[in-house]
Amino acid sequence: MNKPVQRSAFSAPLSVAILHYAGPPYVGGVEITIAAHARILAAAGSHVRVVAGKAGQTGAWLETAHQSRVQVLTMPELDSRGPQVEAVNRELAVGVVSESFNNLVAQLCAWLGDALAGSEALMVHNVLTLHKNLAFTAALHQLHHAGKLPLLLAWCHDFAWLDPLYTPELHDGAPWNLLRQPWPGVRYVVVSEDRREMLAGLLGLPPDEIAVVTPGVDLAGFLKLEPETLALVEELELLQAEPLLLLPARITRRKNIEQAIAIVGALRQFGHAPRLVITGPPGPHNPANAAYLAELQALREGTGAGDAVVFLYERYVDGAGLPLPVSDAMLADLFRLADGLLFPSRYEGFGIPVLEAGLAGVPIFCSDIAPFRESADEAALRFGFDEPAPAIAQRISAALHEDQRYRLRRKVRLNYTWQAIFQRNVAPLLDGE
């Protein structure tokens, strides 16, 4: 089973330069990718240079703890815009390779030679296949041809020679052909299988010589997870859950938590890898609730649920081992992460978690009592108190199997976070694989 990744896999910290016309915090798919890769590299101890025509300082897009490992180097003539670049681009668009172009290439060669000195790997975005600044492309080619560059990974998002909007500005010969000829020793990278086929055809390369590295999502940022929640997610490996179920309640007998535990045990027996997170402590008003917790802990082992059932009362603690209160913000985080609400209460005046699950778009698996029928109506999968746990587990399993949103959510959180993609696809490239 795939696991969320906490660190990079390359063999040792590296000095990596990431090149593009623009860097973060400018908003675009390439700039977002640059920022994500820089953050992961810096967190793993690598030194990163963002080399671009324009870019903001790291304080705008990088965690404070890692800013010392990321350097931003800008030269306006690396941009796709600007007086000098645009003047040269106008000449190139009509097929003129002037002295202005050659002078700009020489200027960029000298500057890049200094800026990239000591780098062990280059991650270059679009410059090898896009014509937005052909002087930049030609300067890199000269340095590469002269053996003055380290490992070069060419991230190719767009292809000028395959875009009808751009081909009228392209001409046969140098420097335009640099965008449709493979550079020896360069490892090409694209963002999808579709782009791999396109680039393979353009460059005349076997598709398996081109790596596919998709963009990703920042799970914590997108879901606005609190730092405390993120720490719990990592400690308890909640992203691995299949499914992740939430029971937001105090530990009291009327919540019927024993049925939830039995259902989780049955899900395990059917081959699932569930996690049930029970958020509340023992209820404070009845001394018998402490004994109930002990019964549940024993039942957790007896039903086969084991570590699939998590009492935050036990796991979310301070340095002295004392339980910490679960904040409203953390509870909202858990709803955003959950694959389902499992709520088998015997008695409720109303049942607010059903509304919260509805607002979060989370499937509801709950007991068949009047308040839940009233609030959830037909949106919930309801079960009786006497229904066998295996039968309930089978119904939940079938409902999730048929829910394409659940399957996609699980796929994304396991395979499409920036960390997972970096670990699986980028780190091997930096190791020269």
DRENGU-17962 format. One line per field, with one value per residue (C-alpha): residue number from 1; residue in one letter; z, y, x. Coordinates in Angstrom, 2 decimals. Layout:
DRENGU-17962
k	c(NUM / ...) .
r	c(A / ...) .
zz	c(Z / ...) .
yy	c(Y / ...) .
xx	c(X / ...) .
END
This chain:
DRENGU-17962
k	c(1 / 2 / 3 / 4 / 5 / 6 / 7 / 8 / 9 / 10 / 11 / 12 / 13 / 14 / 15 / 16 / 17 / 18 / 19 / 20 / 21 / 22 / 23 / 24 / 25 / 26 / 27 / 28 / 29 / 30 / 31 / 32 / 33 / 34 / 35 / 36 / 37 / 38 / 39 / 40 / 41 / 42 / 43 / 44 / 45 / 46 / 47 / 48 / 49 / 50 / 51 / 52 / 53 / 54 / 55 / 56 / 57 / 58 / 59 / 60 / 61 / 62 / 63 / 64 / 65 / 66 / 67 / 68 / 69 / 70 / 71 / 72 / 73 / 74 / 75 / 76 / 77 / 78 / 79 / 80 / 81 / 82 / 83 / 84 / 85 / 86 / 87 / 88 / 89 / 90 / 91 / 92 / 93 / 94 / 95 / 96 / 97 / 98 / 99 / 100 / 101 / 102 / 103 / 104 / 105 / 106 / 107 / 108 / 109 / 110 / 111 / 112 / 113 / 114 / 115 / 116 / 117 / 118 / 119 / 120 / 121 / 122 / 123 / 124 / 125 / 126 / 127 / 128 / 129 / 130 / 131 / 132 / 133 / 134 / 135 / 136 / 137 / 138 / 139 / 140 / 141 / 142 / 143 / 144 / 145 / 146 / 147 / 148 / 149 / 150 / 151 / 152 / 153 / 154 / 155 / 156 / 157 / 158 / 159 / 160 / 161 / 162 / 163 / 164 / 165 / 166 / 167 / 168 / 169 / 170 / 171 / 172 / 173 / 174 / 175 / 176 / 177 / 178 / 179 / 180 / 181 / 182 / 183 / 184 / 185 / 186 / 187 / 188 / 189 / 190 / 191 / 192 / 193 / 194 / 195 / 196 / 197 / 198 / 199 / 200 / 201 / 202 / 203 / 204 / 205 / 206 / 207 / 208 / 209 / 210 / 211 / 212 / 213 / 214 / 215 / 216 / 217 / 218 / 219 / 220 / 221 / 222 / 223 / 224 / 225 / 226 / 227 / 228 / 229 / 230 / 231 / 232 / 233 / 234 / 235 / 236 / 237 / 238 / 239 / 240 / 241 / 242 / 243 / 244 / 245 / 246 / 247 / 248 / 249 / 250 / 251 / 252 / 253 / 254 / 255 / 256 / 257 / 258 / 259 / 260 / 261 / 262 / 263 / 264 / 265 / 266 / 267 / 268 / 269 / 270 / 271 / 272 / 273 / 274 / 275 / 276 / 277 / 278 / 279 / 280 / 281 / 282 / 283 / 284 / 285 / 286 / 287 / 288 / 289 / 290 / 291 / 292 / 293 / 294 / 295 / 296 / 297 / 298 / 299 / 300 / 301 / 302 / 303 / 304 / 305 / 306 / 307 / 308 / 309 / 310 / 311 / 312 / 313 / 314 / 315 / 316 / 317 / 318 / 319 / 320 / 321 / 322 / 323 / 324 / 325 / 326 / 327 / 328 / 329 / 330 / 331 / 332 / 333 / 334 / 335 / 336 / 337 / 338 / 339 / 340 / 341 / 342 / 343 / 344 / 345 / 346 / 347 / 348 / 349 / 350 / 351 / 352 / 353 / 354 / 355 / 356 / 357 / 358 / 359 / 360 / 361 / 362 / 363 / 364 / 365 / 366 / 367 / 368 / 369 / 370 / 371 / 372 / 373 / 374 / 375 / 376 / 377 / 378 / 379 / 380 / 381 / 382 / 383 / 384 / 385 / 386 / 387 / 388 / 389 / 390 / 391 / 392 / 393 / 394 / 395 / 396 / 397 / 398 / 399 / 400 / 401 / 402 / 403 / 404 / 405 / 406 / 407 / 408 / 409 / 410 / 411 / 412 / 413 / 414 / 415 / 416 / 417 / 418 / 419 / 420 / 421 / 422 / 423 / 424 / 425 / 426 / 427 / 428 / 429 / 430 / 431 / 432 / 433) .
r	c(M / N / K / P / V / Q / R / S / A / F / S / A / P / L / S / V / A / I / L / H / Y / A / G / P / P / Y / V / G / G / V / E / I / T / I / A / A / H / A / R / I / L / A / A / A / G / S / H / V / R / V / V / A / G / K / A / G / Q / T / G / A / W / L / E / T / A / H / Q / S / R / V / Q / V / L / T / M / P / E / L / D / S / R / G / P / Q / V / E / A / V / N / R / E / L / A / V / G / V / V / S / E / S / F / N / N / L / V / A / Q / L / C / A / W / L / G / D / A / L / A / G / S / E / A / L / M / V / H / N / V / L / T / L / H / K / N / L / A / F / T / A / A / L / H / Q / L / H / H / A / G / K / L / P / L / L / L / A / W / C / H / D / F / A / W / L / D / P / L / Y / T / P / E / L / H / D / G / A / P / W / N / L / L / R / Q / P / W / P / G / V / R / Y / V / V / V / S / E / D / R / R / E / M / L / A / G / L / L / G / L / P / P / D / E / I / A / V / V / T / P / G / V / D / L / A / G / F / L / K / L / E / P / E / T / L / A / L / V / E / E / L / E / L / L / Q / A / E / P / L / L / L / L / P / A / R / I / T / R / R / K / N / I / E / Q / A / I / A / I / V / G / A / L / R / Q / F / G / H / A / P / R / L / V / I / T / G / P / P / G / P / H / N / P / A / N / A / A / Y / L / A / E / L / Q / A / L / R / E / G / T / G / A / G / D / A / V / V / F / L / Y / E / R / Y / V / D / G / A / G / L / P / L / P / V / S / D / A / M / L / A / D / L / F / R / L / A / D / G / L / L / F / P / S / R / Y / E / G / F / G / I / P / V / L / E / A / G / L / A / G / V / P / I / F / C / S / D / I / A / P / F / R / E / S / A / D / E / A / A / L / R / F / G / F / D / E / P / A / P / A / I / A / Q / R / I / S / A / A / L / H / E / D / Q / R / Y / R / L / R / R / K / V / R / L / N / Y / T / W / Q / A / I / F / Q / R / N / V / A / P / L / L / D / G / E) .
zz	c(0.00 / -0.86 / 2.07 / 2.42 / 2.18 / 4.70 / 3.09 / -0.23 / -1.37 / -3.20 / -1.70 / -0.25 / -0.14 / -3.44 / -4.87 / -7.38 / -9.69 / -11.00 / -14.13 / -15.85 / -17.29 / -14.01 / -10.51 / -7.51 / -6.25 / -9.78 / -10.26 / -12.96 / -13.21 / -13.76 / -10.94 / -8.56 / -9.50 / -8.92 / -5.48 / -4.47 / -5.59 / -3.91 / -0.63 / -0.65 / -1.61 / 1.06 / 3.72 / 2.86 / 3.38 / -0.22 / -1.40 / -4.10 / -6.54 / -8.33 / -11.49 / -13.48 / -15.21 / -12.37 / -9.03 / -5.55 / -2.45 / -0.59 / 2.31 / 0.08 / -0.67 / 1.51 / 5.12 / 7.32 / 8.60 / 5.10 / 3.62 / 4.27 / 1.86 / -1.08 / -3.08 / -5.71 / -8.62 / -11.23 / -14.50 / -16.45 / -19.75 / -18.80 / -18.78 / -21.69 / -21.64 / -21.38 / -23.93 / -24.98 / -25.14 / -26.94 / -29.53 / -30.28 / -30.33 / -32.95 / -35.20 / -34.67 / -35.45 / -39.01 / -39.36 / -38.55 / -36.39 / -35.71 / -33.86 / -31.04 / -30.61 / -30.62 / -28.10 / -25.81 / -26.02 / -25.06 / -22.18 / -20.87 / -21.25 / -19.05 / -16.41 / -16.31 / -16.09 / -12.85 / -11.51 / -11.99 / -10.75 / -8.20 / -9.09 / -9.19 / -11.13 / -13.18 / -13.44 / -16.49 / -17.24 / -20.83 / -22.08 / -24.25 / -26.08 / -25.98 / -27.95 / -25.40 / -25.05 / -27.63 / -26.45 / -23.09 / -24.93 / -27.08 / -24.10 / -22.19 / -25.29 / -25.66 / -22.02 / -22.23 / -25.50 / -23.95 / -21.02 / -18.51 / -17.08 / -14.64 / -14.99 / -16.93 / -16.43 / -19.03 / -17.78 / -20.98 / -20.37 / -23.77 / -27.28 / -29.64 / -32.75 / -32.03 / -31.27 / -34.27 / -32.47 / -32.35 / -35.56 / -37.74 / -35.56 / -36.04 / -38.90 / -40.03 / -38.78 / -35.73 / -33.14 / -33.69 / -34.31 / -30.79 / -29.75 / -31.81 / -31.57 / -28.60 / -26.70 / -25.98 / -22.35 / -21.32 / -19.48 / -20.74 / -18.40 / -19.22 / -17.08 / -18.58 / -20.79 / -23.52 / -23.45 / -23.51 / -26.81 / -28.23 / -27.19 / -28.33 / -31.79 / -31.88 / -30.81 / -32.37 / -29.03 / -27.71 / -25.26 / -22.47 / -22.58 / -21.46 / -17.80 / -16.73 / -13.58 / -12.95 / -11.00 / -7.54 / -4.79 / -1.46 / 0.78 / 3.93 / 2.12 / 0.01 / 2.93 / 5.27 / 7.82 / 11.19 / 12.11 / 14.95 / 12.56 / 10.07 / 12.80 / 13.78 / 10.15 / 9.79 / 13.17 / 12.70 / 8.94 / 8.31 / 4.60 / 4.17 / 5.55 / 3.25 / 4.30 / 6.88 / 9.11 / 11.69 / 14.88 / 16.51 / 19.95 / 23.61 / 24.85 / 26.41 / 26.12 / 24.23 / 21.34 / 20.77 / 19.90 / 20.31 / 17.11 / 15.23 / 16.44 / 15.34 / 11.88 / 11.56 / 12.53 / 9.83 / 7.24 / 8.05 / 7.56 / 4.11 / 3.09 / 3.79 / 5.77 / 7.70 / 10.36 / 12.72 / 14.57 / 17.73 / 18.71 / 22.21 / 25.73 / 28.17 / 29.12 / 32.31 / 33.97 / 34.53 / 36.36 / 34.53 / 31.28 / 32.31 / 32.62 / 29.21 / 27.68 / 29.13 / 27.59 / 24.20 / 24.40 / 25.02 / 22.27 / 19.86 / 20.19 / 20.39 / 17.15 / 15.12 / 14.77 / 16.65 / 15.73 / 13.11 / 15.92 / 17.21 / 20.38 / 20.18 / 23.96 / 23.96 / 21.06 / 21.02 / 24.24 / 25.62 / 26.69 / 29.99 / 28.26 / 29.25 / 26.71 / 24.71 / 23.73 / 20.10 / 18.75 / 16.37 / 13.75 / 14.11 / 13.96 / 10.75 / 9.37 / 10.14 / 8.37 / 5.28 / 5.35 / 6.17 / 3.72 / 5.86 / 9.11 / 11.15 / 13.75 / 15.40 / 18.29 / 20.13 / 21.25 / 19.98 / 20.45 / 16.99 / 15.95 / 14.72 / 13.13 / 10.45 / 9.39 / 9.50 / 7.32 / 4.88 / 4.71 / 4.19 / 1.50 / 3.51 / 3.15 / 6.25 / 7.77 / 10.81 / 12.99 / 11.91 / 14.49 / 14.01 / 14.33 / 11.61 / 9.33 / 9.77 / 9.16 / 6.61 / 4.92 / 2.09 / 2.00 / 4.74 / 4.73 / 7.90 / 9.83 / 12.75 / 16.15 / 15.70 / 12.15 / 12.10 / 11.78 / 8.69 / 6.89 / 7.70 / 6.65 / 3.31 / 2.69 / 3.54 / 1.34 / -1.59 / -1.17 / -1.19 / -4.12 / -6.17 / -5.09 / -7.75 / -5.66 / -2.82 / -5.15 / -6.69 / -3.28 / -2.09 / -5.31 / -4.99 / -1.33 / -1.83 / -5.24 / -6.17 / -3.28 / -4.10 / -1.56 / -2.98 / -6.55 / -5.56 / -3.72 / -6.47 / -9.62 / -9.05 / -6.53 / -8.80 / -11.63 / -9.38 / -8.51 / -12.23 / -12.64) .
yy	c(0.00 / 3.48 / 5.62 / 9.41 / 10.74 / 12.94 / 13.37 / 13.14 / 9.91 / 11.07 / 9.70 / 12.97 / 16.68 / 18.36 / 21.79 / 22.18 / 25.09 / 25.52 / 27.67 / 29.36 / 32.70 / 33.51 / 32.08 / 32.10 / 33.75 / 34.52 / 32.38 / 29.75 / 26.00 / 26.14 / 28.60 / 26.52 / 23.46 / 25.35 / 26.48 / 22.98 / 21.37 / 24.08 / 23.59 / 19.82 / 20.07 / 22.68 / 20.69 / 17.71 / 19.77 / 20.61 / 24.03 / 25.47 / 28.30 / 29.66 / 31.27 / 33.34 / 36.62 / 37.68 / 36.16 / 37.24 / 36.79 / 33.52 / 35.06 / 35.26 / 31.53 / 29.55 / 28.47 / 30.61 / 27.59 / 26.74 / 30.17 / 30.01 / 27.06 / 28.78 / 31.54 / 33.58 / 34.85 / 37.06 / 38.60 / 40.50 / 39.20 / 35.66 / 36.74 / 36.24 / 39.97 / 43.17 / 45.68 / 43.78 / 40.35 / 41.62 / 43.47 / 40.27 / 38.23 / 40.54 / 39.98 / 36.23 / 36.08 / 37.23 / 34.97 / 37.44 / 36.31 / 39.62 / 40.77 / 41.79 / 38.13 / 36.98 / 39.66 / 38.67 / 35.00 / 35.90 / 38.05 / 35.24 / 32.65 / 34.66 / 35.38 / 31.81 / 30.38 / 32.28 / 31.78 / 28.01 / 27.41 / 24.60 / 23.25 / 19.47 / 19.35 / 21.71 / 21.53 / 23.68 / 24.45 / 24.99 / 26.67 / 23.67 / 23.45 / 26.94 / 30.03 / 32.72 / 33.60 / 31.82 / 33.63 / 31.89 / 28.56 / 29.16 / 30.22 / 27.06 / 24.99 / 26.55 / 25.88 / 22.33 / 21.59 / 22.88 / 20.49 / 23.31 / 22.19 / 19.36 / 16.90 / 18.70 / 17.74 / 19.45 / 19.88 / 20.32 / 21.65 / 23.29 / 22.71 / 25.67 / 23.51 / 21.68 / 24.76 / 26.34 / 29.69 / 29.65 / 27.94 / 31.10 / 32.62 / 29.65 / 29.02 / 26.14 / 26.41 / 27.81 / 28.80 / 27.58 / 23.97 / 23.78 / 23.40 / 20.25 / 18.44 / 16.27 / 17.59 / 14.80 / 13.76 / 15.66 / 13.81 / 15.05 / 15.28 / 15.89 / 16.28 / 13.61 / 10.54 / 12.62 / 15.08 / 12.21 / 10.96 / 14.49 / 15.13 / 11.71 / 12.43 / 15.92 / 14.88 / 11.42 / 9.76 / 6.47 / 7.35 / 5.34 / 7.69 / 10.55 / 10.66 / 11.55 / 13.69 / 15.12 / 18.28 / 17.75 / 19.28 / 20.75 / 18.70 / 20.75 / 24.07 / 23.18 / 21.73 / 24.44 / 21.87 / 23.10 / 22.21 / 20.04 / 18.16 / 17.64 / 16.23 / 13.77 / 12.80 / 11.95 / 10.20 / 8.07 / 7.55 / 8.63 / 9.22 / 5.49 / 4.66 / 2.87 / 4.21 / 6.97 / 7.12 / 9.77 / 9.41 / 12.86 / 12.15 / 11.81 / 8.28 / 7.49 / 4.41 / 6.11 / 6.76 / 2.97 / 3.06 / -0.70 / -1.16 / 1.17 / -0.85 / -4.10 / -2.60 / -1.55 / -5.05 / -6.49 / -4.04 / -5.30 / -8.90 / -7.96 / -6.70 / -2.99 / -0.93 / 1.34 / 3.92 / 5.08 / 8.28 / 8.84 / 12.44 / 12.84 / 11.91 / 9.93 / 11.89 / 13.91 / 13.51 / 9.77 / 7.93 / 4.75 / 6.22 / 5.39 / 1.76 / 2.00 / 3.21 / 0.17 / -2.09 / -0.43 / -0.83 / -4.54 / -4.81 / -3.11 / -6.12 / -8.76 / -7.72 / -7.58 / -3.81 / -3.31 / -0.14 / 0.70 / 2.33 / 5.53 / 7.25 / 10.77 / 10.78 / 8.35 / 9.70 / 13.48 / 14.31 / 16.86 / 16.27 / 14.81 / 12.37 / 14.28 / 14.49 / 17.71 / 19.18 / 18.69 / 22.17 / 23.09 / 23.77 / 20.27 / 18.70 / 20.61 / 19.37 / 15.78 / 16.20 / 17.50 / 14.50 / 11.81 / 9.35 / 8.89 / 9.71 / 6.57 / 7.54 / 4.63 / 6.53 / 4.91 / 8.20 / 11.77 / 14.88 / 15.94 / 14.95 / 17.93 / 15.78 / 14.72 / 18.36 / 18.84 / 15.78 / 17.12 / 20.46 / 18.73 / 16.44 / 13.34 / 10.11 / 9.34 / 5.87 / 6.07 / 4.30 / 4.26 / 6.61 / 9.33 / 12.41 / 11.08 / 10.21 / 13.76 / 15.54 / 13.27 / 11.91 / 9.59 / 10.91 / 8.51 / 4.79 / 3.73 / 0.48 / -1.15 / -1.88 / -5.61 / -5.79 / -7.91 / -5.92 / -7.89 / -7.04 / -3.34 / -3.44 / -5.00 / -2.25 / 0.46 / -1.21 / -1.39 / 2.23 / 3.44 / 1.20 / 2.79 / 6.32 / 7.56 / 10.68 / 8.51 / 6.54 / 9.71 / 11.34 / 8.31 / 8.24 / 11.92 / 11.86 / 8.81 / 9.50 / 13.15 / 15.18 / 17.06 / 14.97 / 11.65 / 12.72 / 14.00 / 10.80 / 8.52 / 10.41 / 13.38 / 12.01 / 9.12 / 11.59 / 13.68 / 10.50 / 10.02 / 7.06) .
xx	c(0.00 / 1.29 / 2.38 / 2.52 / 6.01 / 7.75 / 11.17 / 12.93 / 14.51 / 17.63 / 20.79 / 22.18 / 21.34 / 22.11 / 22.71 / 19.88 / 19.09 / 15.54 / 15.29 / 12.34 / 11.32 / 9.55 / 9.65 / 7.34 / 5.24 / 4.02 / 0.94 / 1.00 / 1.32 / 5.07 / 5.69 / 3.55 / 5.62 / 8.88 / 7.73 / 6.64 / 9.90 / 11.97 / 10.10 / 10.60 / 14.28 / 14.97 / 13.12 / 15.34 / 18.51 / 19.34 / 20.44 / 18.17 / 18.74 / 15.69 / 17.09 / 14.61 / 13.90 / 11.64 / 10.71 / 9.66 / 11.72 / 11.37 / 9.46 / 6.39 / 6.19 / 8.60 / 8.49 / 10.75 / 12.68 / 13.90 / 14.54 / 18.27 / 18.51 / 16.80 / 18.46 / 16.64 / 18.75 / 17.10 / 18.23 / 15.55 / 16.90 / 15.85 / 12.20 / 9.83 / 9.13 / 11.14 / 12.51 / 15.62 / 13.95 / 10.88 / 12.97 / 14.90 / 11.68 / 10.16 / 13.16 / 13.07 / 9.37 / 10.10 / 13.12 / 15.90 / 18.82 / 20.56 / 23.64 / 21.29 / 20.33 / 23.95 / 24.93 / 22.06 / 23.08 / 26.66 / 25.42 / 23.22 / 25.97 / 28.30 / 25.66 / 24.31 / 27.81 / 28.33 / 24.79 / 24.88 / 28.43 / 28.51 / 25.07 / 24.80 / 21.53 / 19.37 / 15.61 / 14.77 / 11.13 / 9.91 / 13.10 / 14.06 / 10.71 / 9.18 / 10.25 / 9.42 / 13.11 / 15.24 / 18.37 / 17.89 / 17.49 / 20.57 / 22.70 / 21.79 / 22.54 / 26.00 / 26.82 / 25.48 / 27.31 / 30.54 / 30.14 / 29.72 / 26.39 / 25.59 / 22.71 / 19.98 / 16.34 / 14.16 / 10.59 / 8.54 / 5.05 / 4.47 / 5.81 / 6.12 / 6.54 / 3.26 / 1.14 / -0.64 / -0.60 / 3.20 / 4.33 / 4.00 / 6.75 / 9.10 / 11.52 / 13.69 / 17.23 / 19.00 / 17.94 / 14.36 / 15.37 / 16.78 / 13.14 / 12.53 / 15.85 / 16.88 / 19.87 / 22.34 / 22.55 / 19.41 / 16.63 / 13.29 / 10.31 / 6.64 / 3.54 / 1.26 / 1.20 / -0.44 / 2.46 / 4.94 / 3.52 / 3.61 / 7.21 / 8.38 / 6.98 / 8.50 / 11.99 / 12.01 / 12.69 / 11.28 / 8.51 / 10.15 / 13.13 / 10.85 / 9.82 / 6.31 / 6.11 / 2.67 / 1.93 / 0.49 / -1.57 / -0.57 / -2.84 / -2.27 / -2.55 / -5.57 / -7.52 / -6.18 / -5.08 / -3.94 / -0.34 / -1.62 / -3.91 / -1.13 / 1.11 / -1.64 / -2.22 / 1.45 / 1.80 / -1.32 / -0.80 / -4.37 / -3.81 / -3.28 / -6.72 / -9.10 / -11.52 / -10.93 / -14.01 / -14.84 / -16.86 / -17.02 / -18.44 / -17.62 / -17.08 / -20.46 / -22.66 / -25.43 / -23.02 / -22.91 / -19.22 / -18.98 / -21.00 / -18.66 / -15.66 / -17.28 / -17.96 / -14.32 / -13.21 / -15.46 / -14.12 / -10.63 / -11.73 / -13.04 / -9.59 / -9.99 / -7.49 / -9.86 / -9.12 / -11.84 / -11.01 / -13.06 / -12.55 / -13.96 / -12.82 / -14.95 / -18.03 / -17.39 / -20.79 / -20.96 / -18.17 / -19.16 / -17.79 / -14.21 / -15.24 / -16.93 / -13.66 / -11.89 / -14.55 / -14.07 / -10.32 / -10.76 / -13.36 / -10.95 / -8.66 / -11.39 / -13.12 / -9.91 / -10.15 / -6.86 / -4.97 / -7.58 / -9.58 / -7.98 / -9.15 / -7.73 / -8.08 / -5.15 / -3.09 / -3.52 / -1.68 / 0.75 / 4.35 / 3.19 / 0.85 / -2.30 / -5.13 / -5.39 / -8.76 / -9.78 / -10.45 / -13.26 / -10.58 / -9.13 / -12.58 / -13.30 / -9.98 / -10.93 / -14.25 / -12.45 / -10.11 / -12.68 / -14.19 / -17.26 / -19.05 / -19.70 / -22.30 / -24.14 / -25.75 / -28.64 / -30.13 / -29.75 / -31.80 / -30.67 / -27.11 / -25.12 / -22.34 / -24.84 / -25.17 / -21.41 / -20.93 / -23.47 / -21.69 / -18.34 / -19.76 / -18.88 / -20.90 / -22.98 / -23.21 / -25.45 / -27.98 / -31.59 / -33.08 / -35.68 / -33.40 / -31.07 / -33.98 / -35.19 / -31.86 / -30.16 / -33.27 / -32.17 / -28.60 / -27.45 / -26.81 / -28.65 / -28.39 / -30.16 / -28.68 / -29.24 / -27.86 / -24.68 / -21.46 / -20.30 / -23.55 / -23.15 / -19.51 / -20.46 / -23.01 / -20.47 / -17.86 / -20.28 / -21.34 / -17.74 / -16.83 / -19.59 / -18.61 / -16.20 / -15.48 / -14.20 / -11.95 / -10.53 / -10.01 / -8.05 / -6.01 / -5.14 / -4.15 / -1.92 / -0.41 / -0.81 / 0.50 / 3.70 / 5.59 / 4.42 / 5.22 / 8.65 / 9.49 / 8.27 / 9.29 / 11.60 / 14.09 / 15.14 / 15.79 / 18.02 / 19.87 / 20.48 / 18.13) .
END
